[in-house]
Amino acid sequence: MRALSWKEPYGSLMLCGKIETRTRSTNYRWPVLLCCSQKGYTDKELLQWAGEKQYGRIKQALGGRELQHGHAIAVGELIECRPMRPEDADACFVDYRPGLRCHVYTNVKPIQPIPFKGGQRRKKIDENILLQIRYL
């Protein structure tokens, strides 16, 4: 299993069925420990990145949920990586941009949050972390 971190609120949105967008493609097709980075987006950065419509949808989808900065929060399986299409915008919670890649996850299951320091790239995780995973 590998770990991948998202800046909040995008980490928490993975529990809402979000399709991840990245600038790079990947051939990795295994379970991923979904983590939230210590630093999240400011409201200004989020509005700029997501676009006005998606910014409103993000706030609505989260409904005041507490964000989990610096924690692993779920396990999901990466099943597909493909170019983003205009009709993907709502599922991705970002306005369409040519060149973005959709990383599609399935079976995203929340876990008891585990303190985790990761990075924006896939990171190998040690057995200590695996032993701490408790599904909710």
Secondary structure, DSSP 4 states (H G I P E B T S, - for coil): -EEEEE-TTHHHHGGGTPPEEESS-----SEEEEEE-SS---HHHHHHHH-HHHHHHHHHHHTTPPP-TTEEEEEEEEEEEEE--GGGHHHHTS---TT-EEEEEEEEEEEEEEE----SS-EE--HHHHHH--B-
